Each structure stands twice: as structure tokens, then as C-alpha cells.
Amino acid sequence: MSEGGYPAIPPSLKVAIEAAKVISFDIFDTAIRRAVENPVDLFLLVATELRLDDPRAFVAARIKAERVARDRLYQASNALEVTLVDIYDHLRGHPSVAGIPLSEVMEKERELEYRMVRRNKEIGAAFDWAKGLGKQIGFISDIYLDRPLIEAMLKKAGYQGHAFLWVSSEAQATKAEGGLYTRVHQALAIEAFEHLHIGDNRVSDGQRARAKGIVPYLIDKSTDRLPKTLIGQRFKKQGVRTINWTSRGPHVNPARDLWATLWRGLVAAHLSESSKDFWFDLGYRYVGLFLLGFGLWLDQTARAKGVKTLYFFARDGHLMLRVHEKLLARGMAVCEGRYFFASRRALNIPALTMMNDQALDFLVSGTSRLSVRAFLSRVGVDAMSHLSAIKGAGFLGPDDPVEGRVGYRQLRTLFESLGPVILAKAADERERFRAYCEQEGVFKEPVIGLVDIGWHGSLQESFTALMAHEGHRSRVEGFYVGTYAAAKKHEAVGACHHAYLFKGGEPQKLLKVVRASVEIFEWFFCAPHGSVLGFDQAEGGGVKPLLDESDLEAHRQSTAASVQEGALQFLDDALGVFPDGAPPPGVPPELSITLMEALLRRPTPEEARSLGDLPHLEGFGSASDVRYVAKPHGGLLEPWAWRGLLSGYRQAFWRSGYLKRLKWREESL
């Protein structure tokens, strides 16, 4: 990568530019790119924004109208290029546009052509460099669009200061038959060998230019490059393929086709603009569409439930709020969004009002190997002040590890004996939590919208219990990425919740994608601050959250930040296709994570190594055990390591990644 974010110009192109007197660039798929995968896919957006009844019928009719217009114009006058007006004349009376003025449909296509424009950074770098050398530069294009629109598109893409623009629809000559090149040479008074033409079409930009004596320089189409890449192969294997507009049959899901072509188109363009940052690219290609789908679903669902303000629960809600704010800025969302500091520790402890089985289940929860002291510190109890209770429960001392059924049974006994102490602390924390809710305006909301990643739904249950304890009967609606079957019991007692991917564990197909590695999925949402331990008085009044600022999460946070920036860049690129104030169609949930399925179940060695080395903090509060997502110690060729490898596999947070690392390790020895 060169400075300023532009890709380095290939040496061969530099040599060609230096040797030429005049340099021309093809426009579409060369100097500029559309956000969709193929040009005809743009017609699907026309149909979508005009709310046409049968999008597939319109796209087919628009493709046919162009073909018929070209054939008839050539038969009538030997003319080689049509205009957009000529094309739409052949759409007159078609059922797909019944009741809508053709002029409105045509203007929508022109509007979308302009909105779709994206600068090709590779060619942009070459353009800027050639201009800096004082070369005579311009553009030549075979296209039915008019000159003013194309000039505006070039300006939007940052191409200014060019000496000429030749368009086939205006010149009535084309590159494809060679006449447009001749017109350029005559107008500029140059010899063909002085002319370097850069384009992507093998025939019109390559063979025809060479036949005219021009020096051609061909670039690869980004959409041709996509199938050769890992992500392109995953698109194909996961069923996210190029749309075939010639196939017959009903258009089952226009929204899926729309997002599939945008996703493929933007990712294809991103291949050449990639920062070569593994984490950023991971976010752009795999996470961005999911976040966009969740964000669109969230606001629409919340509004339908009468929610005015959405409270995004820390820490997973940090990224969700950033997505929501982008939608708000474009007029594509309505609900107000606020960040709400919360955690299992910060809500579940204040929610304790009696030491029953449910409370004890929470207090002893976890799978990591912690000491008695660590378990007590999670709830703010000093172990040294309760040595007799610790020994009375069967432990030798506060640093004894809690292991096996016996250890956890003793731990339950300990917590039960310390019930009055813990409940007193819960009451104190409950008062501070009440003050925080009052500060954040929670009690003023008739319907409280709670946003979190989900899974068990316990946070909503604790939050609702705390509201009830304070005498507030506001309806609490939870909005989640997904919830397990266990969340059904909370809904049975009035905790209304909604989920984007799966609700109560259904559909299982999407549940299984997330469960391939819940920890990696949660890492996508990693916030730039530590876990919320509780609340305290702030200087100058008010309430502030107490955060765990352990350095153990530095690597998780830095890598997650890069993933998130990549995902949000995809969001910006995708939303730029649509007009402000008009939310685009929702992203089908199964489409939004289809590539994540390939990533989590069939990782490459690099993916397994990079993601597997992520540390995962198991626990809650300030007492957590650090383990890695998928990091084997030893190899299959080391018999003395087999027992440890088997144990590591059973405890791995990402078993597919663990196995891939074992296999790759053996192949690399």
C-alpha cells in the first residue's frame, strides 16, 4: 500500500504511463465501480426503491428493452449506440411498470447510477500520478448514459482536471467497433502509438484498441477476481452466488438478492482496496452485513413495540449503538439510543433479595478453575474477614481451588452461610443502581427497550426485577441477537423478548452457527472498556460506573476494534447506496451470517491461529480466569501430549479452530 491509502501503482503501468503522450481510462468497472456485483443488478434497486410488484419481471424487461433498442436502432439507421431514452421507449406498456410514469422510472435509474459510484483506488492512484506528470488524460466509454450524468459521476469519484471525455451515446461511435478511438485521435491530433488506453474489457479495451495501433493496458475486473479468492469460494459454497436473471421462476426473496449482489459487489471492490489488515478485512467481509441486518431489524421491531428509547447494555451494546447511530444519522432509524452501563455482575447482585436456589446457581456459576477467594471477590466479599465460614464449609482456606462436585457443593454451603452479608451488599448496590437508572431517565419510559447480545435472557430478568422492586411497572422489551431455549422461562413470566437470528433456540440452523464458537461471536462486540463492576458516586454529583480496567483484555480490545472498524466501513459503503431518510429492506438473518458459518466451521490455518490465540476471560466481575479460544499445547506426533490435547479439545471455545490448528501443526512439521 502506498501513502494515503492508495494501492501501489504496478511498475508496468508506471512505465506505460511515462511512455505515453495521451492516456485514456475506461470508466465503468475501471475508473469507477458500482456497488452491485453486475451492472444489470442495479435494476433490482430501481424496482426496490419504486416498490414495484414484481422486481424480477422488471429486471428481465429492462435487460430485454436494451437489447431490442440496440437491434432496432441499428436496423433502422446503422447507429451503434442507444440512449437511455431509447431503451425506456421499449419498456412502454410493460406490466412491471404499470401505473408509474416511465420518466420517473428512468430518473430513478439515473439517480441510482450516480449514487452507486465508487472510486477505484487502484486506477485513481494511476490517474493522479499521470496528472502529476503533466500527461494529457481523459476518459472514453461505451455507455448509454448522457454526458452530464457521467461528468457528475466522475466528479463524485474524485476525477477532475481531465482534458477530454468521449461517450458513445453522444458520439454515435463505440470502442467496440473502433470508431470512437478514431474520433479521439482526430480531435486530439495524435498518432495512435502515442495513446495509452487503460480498461477492463478484453475486446473493446484490449483487442480493438491494439488493432487501432493503441497501447492497451488491461486490468482485471474485480468481479472476475472474486471467484479466485477464498471469500469468493465461500460465497459460492454457501449459496451466495451471482444472480442469474435469465432463469425462469418466481422471484422468491428480492431482499436476499439485493443484499447478495451488494455484498458480493462491495467485497469484490474491497479486494483491491484491502488494507492487508487481517482483522479489518475480517470485519468488512464477514461481520458488516450481519451488523447492518441487526441494526435495521432492531429499529423496525422496537418501533412496532412502542419503544421510544433503546438502552444499549454494556458491553456488547457499544458496537450495536454505533450501528444504530449511523442509521439515525441517515434518517434510517427513529428510536433514540443511549448507552447503559450494565453487566451480569452489576445487575444480578443488586437483584438478589433472598438466598434461594436461583441466587446460589448464579453465585457459583462458571467453568473456570477459581479459588474460594476469587469466587467471593466477584460479589465484593473479603475472604479474610470470613475465614471461619470458609473452613466451616469444608475448605482449608481462601486459596483452595473449587473443583468437582464436592468443591461446588461446599461453595454453595459457603454462600448460603454468608447470605446476610451478601444480601446487605445487594441492598446497598440496589440503591446505587436505582440512582443510576433515575439519572439515565429509565423510570420515565413507559416502554423500556433493552438491547444486548442475548443468549439466556437473565439480564432482562434481573433488570425487570429491579424495576419492580423500585415500584416501576414499565413494560420491558428485550431485543437480542439471539436467545437460547432457556430464555423461554423468562418470557413465560412476562419478560418479552425479540431476537434477530434465533429466538428460544429456533431456528436451530442459525443457533448452530453461533454455537460453533459463542466466544468468537461475543468477541466481535468487545467494547473499549472493562466489565461493569457496579456503581459509585461521581465527583460533583451523579452516579458513575465502576469498570474493571484489567490489562488482560488489551489484545482482545485492540483486535476487536479493527474488526469493528472494518464492519462499520462496510456499513457506510452499503448504506451509501440508499437515499437518506429511506430505510433499505431488511437483511435476511440466514444471509447475514452465512459466511460466518464457513469461517467458524471450516477455518483456514491463518484464521485458526489468529482467532484461536484470542484470550477469553471466563467469569464475571474482576475475578476471571484467562483461557484461549483454541490453542493446543503440543502436537499429535508427541504421545506424551495426547491426554492434554484431548482435555484441551473438550475445553476449547472453538473446536473447529482447535482441530484445524492440530492438523496444520502436523503438516507444517
N, C-alpha and C positions, 0 to 999 in steps of 0.2 A: 504494500500500500504506500502511496506517495503522501506527502503532506497535504493537509486539508481534507483528508477523507477520500480523495480521488484515487482510483486504481492506477498503478503504474502503466504508462503507455508502452506497448510492446516495442522492442527495439526495431523490428522490421517495419512497423508503422511509422516510427520516427524517421527512419531512413527514407521511406517513400514520401513522407510529407516534405522533408528537406529538399528532395529532388524535384518536386512538382512546382509549377508556376501557379496553377489553379487547382483548388481542392473542393470537391463537392461531396456532400453527405446525403445519402438516402434519409428519409425522415422516419417513417413508421417502422418499428422494430429495429431501428438503427440509432438515430439521434434521440428519438423519444420512444417510450414504451407505454402501452396501455396497461391498466391494472388487471384486465382479464387475460386469460391464457391465449385465446384466439380472437381475432378481430370480430368475427361474427357473434361471439358470446356477448358482445356489447348490446346486441339487440334484445337479449334477455333482460338486461337492466332497463331498457326502454319500456318493455312490456310490464316489468315490475313496478316502475315508478308511475306509469299511466294506469295501473291496476287493470290491465287487460284480462279478460276472462280466460283466454287460452294462450299463455305465453309461448308454448311450443308451436302452435299454429302460426303465431305472428312471426317468430324467428324463421320458420320454414318459408313463409310467404315473402318475407323481406329478402332472404337469400335468393329465392326464385325471381323476384322482381328485378334484382340487379342483373341476373343472368339474361333475362328476357330483354331488358332495356338495352344491354350491350349488343345482343344479337340483332334486334330490330333496327337500332341506330346504324349499325354497320351495313345492314342490308339496304337501308334507305339512302345513306349518304357516304358510305365508306369511312365514316368518322370512327375514331379509335377509342374515345373516352366519353363516358357519360357523366352527368352531373347528378347531384342528389335529387334535384327536381325531376330529372328524367326517371330516376328509379322509383320515386314515390308516385309518379303518374301511373305506374303499372301496379300500384297497390290499391288504386281507387276501386271502391266497391268490395274489397275483400272482407269477409265476415269477421276476421280477427280485429279489425279496426272500426267496426260498425259503431256509429254514434259519436265518433271522435273526429274532428276536422283533421285531414291529412297534414295540414300545415302545422298543427300542434304536435303531431307525432314526429314530423321531420325536425322541428325545432328541438324537441326533446333529444333526438339523436345527436344533433349538433352540440347541444348543451353537454351531453354525456361525453362526446369526443373531447371536448375541452376539459371537462372535469377529470377525465381519465389520465390526462397527460402526466408522465413521469420522465424525468431526465435520465438518460442512460449515462451513468457516471463515467464509464469507460470511454465512450465517444465524446462526452462532454470534456474530458481531460484533453483528448486529441484536438478538439475544436479550439479550446482555449490556448493550447500550445501553438497551434498553427497560426492563430490570430496574433499571438505574441511575436511570431517570426515575421509578421507583415505579409503573410500569404493572402492571395485573393480567394476568399472562401464563400461557399453558398450551399444551397440545398436544391435537390432535384427529386421529384416524387411522382409516381404514378398513383393518383388518387382522385376520387370523385368529389372530394370536398373543395370548397371555394378558397381562394387565396386569402381573404381577410381572416377567415377562421384559422387557417394554417399559420398565418403570421402571428395571430394571438396565441396559438398553441406553442409555437417556438419561443415566443417571449416568455410565456409562463414557465417553460422548461429552462430558461436562462440562456437561450441562444440569441444574442444580439450582436450587432456590428457586422453582419454578413453582407456581402456585396450583391448577391442575387438569390432569387427564388423562382424556380420553374416548376409549374404544376400542370400535369397532363390535362386536367379538366378545363383549364384555361387555354393551354397551348394547342389542344387537339392533336397532340403527338405524344408518344409514350417512350419510355425507356425500353419497354418490352420489344418494340419493333425497331428501335434505334433512332427514330426521328427526333425525339426530344434531345438527345445528345447533340445531334447535328445543329439544332436550333440554338443550343447553348454555345457551341463553338462559333457559330456565325455572329451571335450577339456580342461575345467577348473578344472576337477576333483573335482566337488562339488556335494552335495546332493540337490535334488530338493527343499527341505524345506528351504534351505539356500538362495534361489533365489527369489528376488522380481522383478516382471516384471510390468512395467507401460505402458499402452497403451489405445487405444480408441475403439478397435473393440470388441464387446460383445462376439463374438465367438472365434476368434483366440487369442486375448489378454486376454480374460476372461475365458470362459468355457474350452477351450483347455489347457490353462496354469494351471488352477485349477485341471483338470483331470490328469495332469502330476505331481501333487504334488507341484507346484509352488505357491507362494503367489502372486495373481494378484492385481493390483490397477488400476481400470478403471477411466478414465476421460471422461467428456462429449465432444463430438465433438462440435466445435464452430458452425458448420452449423446446428447441432441439437438444439443448444441453441437459435439460432437466431429466429426461429418461435415463441418462447415463450415470446419474448420481445416486447415492444411497437414498436420499429423500425421494427422488423420483421413482425409484424402485419400490419404496414403501408406499407411496401414493397408489401405485398400480396394484400391489398385493393387497392393500387394504380397501380396494374398490373405489378410490377417489381418482377416477380416470377422466381423460379428455372427453368432453360432451360430444356425442355423435348426433348431430342434428338431422342426419339423413335417415336414421332409424324410425320406424313407424311404431305407433302405440301411444297410449295416454301419457301426458306429462305428469307423472305421479307427484313429484315434490319439487316445484320450481325453486323454493328456497334452498334446497340442498344443492341443486345445480348451480344456482347463483353463487353460493359460498364456495363451492368446489372450484369453479373457474377463477374466482377472485383469489382463493388460497393458492392454487397452482400458479396463477399468473404472478402474484406478488412474490412467492417463494422463488420462482424461476428468475425473476429480475434480481432478487436478492443474492442469487448465487454469484453474480459478477460483482455485486456491491458489498459482499460479505466482509466483515471486519477481520475475519480469520480468528475471531474470539469464540472459542467453543461454547462458552456459556451464553453469550449474546445471541449467537446463531441458534442455539437450542431454544431460547425463548421466542425468537422470531418465528421459527419454523414449527415448533411443537406446542407452545403454550399460548401464543397470541390469539388464535381463533377461539380457543376454549374460554379465555377471559372475556373476549368480546361477546360470545354467546351467553355466558353467565350474566354479564352486565346488562344486556338487552332484556334477558328474561327477568332479571331482578326487578327492574323498574316497572316493567309492564305488570308483573304479578303483584307487586306491592301496591300499585295504584288501584288494581282491581279489588284489593282487600281494604281499601280506605286508608292506607298509610300515607301520612304527610311527611314524616321524618324517618329516615333509616339510620339506625345506630350500628355502625360497623365495629364489631367487637375485636379488640386487640387479641392476638397479634395478627391472625390470619386476615382480619378485615382491613389491614393497612393497604395492601395491594388492591383489594376489592374497592376501597374508597377511591383510590387513584383512577381506577377504571370508570367508576361512577362519575367522578368529577370531569373526566374527558367527555362523557356523554352529556353531562349537564352543560358544559361549555359550548357544545354544538347544538343545543336545544333538542337533544335526542332522549333526554330523561327529564323527569319533573320533580320527583321526591327530593327533599333536602337530605344531604348526607352529613353525618357527624361521626367522628372517631370516638369510640367509647373504650376506655381502658378497663379491661376485664381479663380474667383467666379462670381456670378451674380452681386454682388456689384462692383467688381474690373473691370469687362468688360462693364457692361451695363451703368454705369455712364460715363466713357470716350467715349462711343459710342453715347452719346447724342449730337446732333448738332443742334437740333431745339426742341422747346417745343410743340410737336404735341400730338394728342390723344394717339398714341402708347407710347410716353415717359411718359405721365401722367398716363396711365394704369400701367406701371411698378412702378412708384414712389408711387402710392397709394396701391400697391398690398399687399396681406396678409389677414389672417383671425383672427389674434390675436388682443386683445384689447390693443392698444398702445396709448400713449399720442401724442399730436402735437409735443412736444419736441423730443420724440423718433423718430417720422417719419422724422423730419428734421435732426436729428443726423445721420440717416442712410446715408444721402448724404453729410455729413460733413458741415451742415449749423448750426450755433449757433442761437438758438431760441431767446435768449435775445437781439440779435442785430436786430431783426425784429419783435418787439412786435406790432408795428403799422400795419404791414402786416397781422399778426396773427389775430388781432382784426378786421381788415378790412374784413377778410374772414368770420367773424361771430363767432369766438371763444372768450371766455372770457380771456384766457391766454394760455401760452405754456403747462401747465399741464392738460389742458382739454382733456378728452379721446375722441378719434374719434370713434363714434358709429353710426350705422344705415346709411340709405341712405343720410340723411341730413348731418351727420358728414363727410361722404366721399365726398359729393358734395362740402362741404366747404373746404375740404383738397385739392381737385383738383383746386379750385379757388386760394388757398394759393400758391400752387406750380406754377400755371400759373403766378401769380404776381411776384414770385421770379425767374422767368425764366432766366433773365440776370445773376443773381448771380449763379444759378446752372450751366448754360452753361459755365460761366467763369471757375468754378471749374472743369467742364468736360474737358475743353480745357487744363487746367493745368495737370490733371491726364492723359489725352491722350498723352501728351508729355513724361511723365514718363513711360507710358506703351510702347510707341514706343521704348524708350531706353532699356526697359527690353526685348522686342522682338529681338532687334538687338543683345543684349548680349547673348541671347539663340539661336541665329542662325536661327531664324524663317524665316527671309527675304531671306535666301539663298536657301530655299527649293522650288523647282518647284511645288511639290505637298505636301501640309501640311496635315498630318494625325492627327486629333484631337480625343482624346479618353475621354469619360465621361460616366456617368451613363445614361444620356439621358432625356427622357420624352418629354419636349416641344421643344427642339432644339433651344432655344433662345440664349444660349451661342455661338453657332456656328454662328448664325446670327449677333450677336454683334461683334464677332471676325472677321468675314468676312468684316463687315462694317468698322472696324478699319483698316484692311489691305488695303482696297480700299481707305480709307481716306489718308493713307500714300503713295498711288500710287503704291502699290504692288498688282499685279493681279494673284498671285499664286492660283492654284486651292485648295480649302479647302474641304477635305473629312472627314466627321464625322463618328465615329464608336462608337456605343452605345449598352448598354444592351437592351434598348427598347425605342420606341418613340410613343407618342400619336398621335391621328388624327390631332391635332393642328400643328404638325411638318410638315405636308404636305404643308402648305402655305409657309414655308421657302424653301422647296425643289422646289417649283414652281418658285422661283426667283433665282434658281441656287445653293442653299445650298445642295450639295449632301450628303446624309447620309445613313448609313447602320446600321442594328440592328440585334442582335443575337436572342432575344426572340420574339419580335413583332415590326413591322415597320408600322408607321401610324395607330397603334391600331389593327393591324391584325397579327396573328390570335387572335381573341378575347379570346379564351380559355386561352392562356398564359397571355394575358393582365389582365384577371380577377384574376389570381393567384397573380400577383404583387399588384393589386389594393385592394386585401384583407387587405393589410397594406403596403402602399408605404413607410411609415416611418420606419418600421422594415427592409424592404428591403434596404433602404438607410443606415440604421444603420450598416448593415453588412460591409459597405465600410468606416466606420468612420475612419478618419485619426488621427494620434497622434499630431495634431496641430490645432490651431484655424482657423476660417474663414479668408480668404484673404480680407483685407480692402482696399488695394491699394498698391502703390509702393513708395519708397523713395530712396534717395541717400545712398549708403553704405559707411562706413568708408574705406578709401583707394581707393575709386572709384567704379564704377559699380552701379547696382541697386539691391535693396533687397525688398522682400515683407513685407508689414505691416500686422501682424497677430493679430487677436483677441485672446488673451490668457485668456479668462474668465474661472474661476473655475467651471462654471456651467456644463461644458461638461466632467468633470473628470470621473464621473461614466460611461457615455456613452463610453468614450475612453478606459477605463480600461476593461470593459466587451467586447467591440468590439475587443480589442487586443487579448483577449483569444479566441474568436470565430475565428478570423483570423489565429491564430497560429494552431488551430485545423484543419481548412480548408487547410492551407498550408502543414500540415503534411500529410493529405490525398493526396495532390498533389504529394508530394515526394514519398509516397508509391505507388501510381498508376503509376507515370512516371518511377519508378524503374523497372517496368515490361518490359519496351520497351528499345530497344537499343538506345544509344545516336546517334544523327545525323539523326534519322528517326522519323518524327512526327507521332504519332499514329492517327488512324481515329478520325474524329470529333465526339463530343458527341451530339446526337440529342437534340435540345433545350427542347422539351417537356419532355424528360427523366431527364434532368439536374435539373429541379425544381419540379419534381413530388412529392417528399417528402416534399418540402416546402409548396406545396398546402395542404397537410394533416396537417402540423404544423400550418399554418396560418388560416385554416378554421375549424379545429377540434382540438384545443389545449387541453392539459391536464391542470388540476388546477395548477400544478407547472409551466408549460410553460406560462400559462396566467398570473400568478402572477409575475414571473421573467421578462418576456418581457413587461408586462403591466406597471411595475414600472420604465421602462426606461424613462428618461426625454427627451422631444423633444423641441428643440429651434425653434420656429416659427418666421420667418422673415429673414432679411439679414443684413449684416454688424454687427455693435456692438450693435444694438438695436433689441433685440429679446425677445419674451415672452416665458417663460418656462411652458410647459404643459406636462402631462404624456401620454404615448401611450395608456393605457387602465387601468384607476384606478378609480373605482367607489367610491363615498363617501356616505356611508350609505348602507342599505340593503332593500330588498323587504318587510321585516317584520316591517319596520319603515315608516308608511304612510307619516310622515312629510318630508321624504327624497325623495318621489316619483318624485316630479317635478324636483329636482336637478338630480336625476338618469336619467330621460328622457333626460334632457338637456345634461348631460354627455355622454349619449349614442350617441346622434346626433353629438356631437363634438369629439367623440373618434377617435383616429387614427387607432384603431384596434377593430372593433365592435365585432368580434367573441370572442376575448380575453375578452372584456368588459362583454359580456353576460356570458361567462364561469365563470368569477370571481363572478358575481352576483349569479349564480346557486350554485357554490361551497360554497360561503359565507353562503347561506341559509342552505345547507346540513350540514355545519360544526357547526351551532349554536345549 
